Each structure stands twice: as structure tokens, then as C-alpha cells.
């Protein structure tokens, strides 16, 4: 699989109902960490598996990834509370 195809697939997997800005922030901030800690899950093209792996390894990730993940989680919670 080409690097470009892998990046495109990963980008598609990380999309969810959270605001687009939060999605982009998490993707940009966490992609190096996802590649490092979740490469096997990334290869499955399963967004759920990648997300679970990222959550499992969040304490190992960069401060930028942790901050972006927290902001996205907070946005998702706020959206659920508003529903």
C-alpha cells in the first residue's frame, strides 16, 4: 500500500460527527502517534480500532495529540448534551 493511500485511508477513518476543525486538529496532531503506537490497527482501515488504540495509548502520545483529543472529546460531549 502506498504512503499516500494509507494517509488518505487514515484521514477518512478519523472523520466523525465532531466539528470539522476538531477533526483536522486531531488528525494533524495525532497522526505521528497513531503511526507509532497503532500501526497494526491503522492497517485494518478500521476507524474504531484506530480510535480504541489511540485511547489506550493516549498517555504515551505527544502533548499536542493529548490536547487535541481532549478538545474533540469535550466537543462530542457538548454535542450529546445539546441533543
Beta strands, then each sheet from edge to edge (+ up, - down):
end
